[in-house]
């Protein structure tokens, strides 16, 4: 009996002296990039080619090979306005999107002159499902992907505005395409581009780590492309009335799309860093780099 009391006392002393190991501090600043492209297939993406139904992959225009998204025109005889886009299925508002790409091969016969060594990353885009059958381009902001060669020299990372407008220096810039200040990027060169998209406040374009363009207050408006192609003319094919009624509406969020407009191109990386999330420091999924709060996503255990 005495032994049992001594054992119990010893156990109590040990228990009282026990201190749990301190929890390892959480690294709330570590960036959690999401791979939008899994390097295997087009899971999570939608295809929309002008003149064809949603997810009809005309002539195998988009496919995955050697861990890359390939925009290929080997199955086409001639380009006749089959402008295509590959849309990620989830919309975002505050984020960074990083894309590595390069042009290869020759432009398809019939492709417009401006589409030579030309593609794009569309941000704040309407969804693939919302495009009309014959719509050439989504209402969006196009981060232009351009290359130069021995004959053609042009900046990269320009902005084009199908169905949209933006502000610069406190006033609306009505140009359809706004040039960046980037260096020339050559054909067959792997280029890394990044868009920093902060809702409807400000957007930055980066090429190989350098900020080359910025603009503010993106909104629906203007002619679709230029004075010759408005909402109702030029073969745009969008639901013109609905978009005209939205004129001036801020672009606060949207989809991301990769463009195909007659020149072959490869994409080996499409990554996204969400800048919107839980901003309660007590939560397990708090991140110090979030800019926009979405505390409905907070997790505490």
QUILINBEL-V350304 format. One line per field, one symbol per residue. psi: psi as a letter, one per 40 degrees, with the letter a starting at -180 (. if undefined). A space follows every 10 residues. Layout:
psi: ???
This chain:
psi: dddddddddd ddddddehhi hhhhhhgeeh hgihhdheed afheiihhhh eiihfhghff dhihhfeihh hiedeidihg ffhiihhieh iidhihhhhh iiiiaiihhe iideehfhai hhifiiidde iidehdiiha hhhhhiiiad dhhiiifihi gheiiiihfe ihheidhhia fiihhiiehh hhihhhhgbf cihihhhfeh heiiiifhih iaiddaeega deiefdeigd dddddehehi gdiaihihih fehiiihehh ihhhehaheh eeidfhheei dhhgeeeihe .
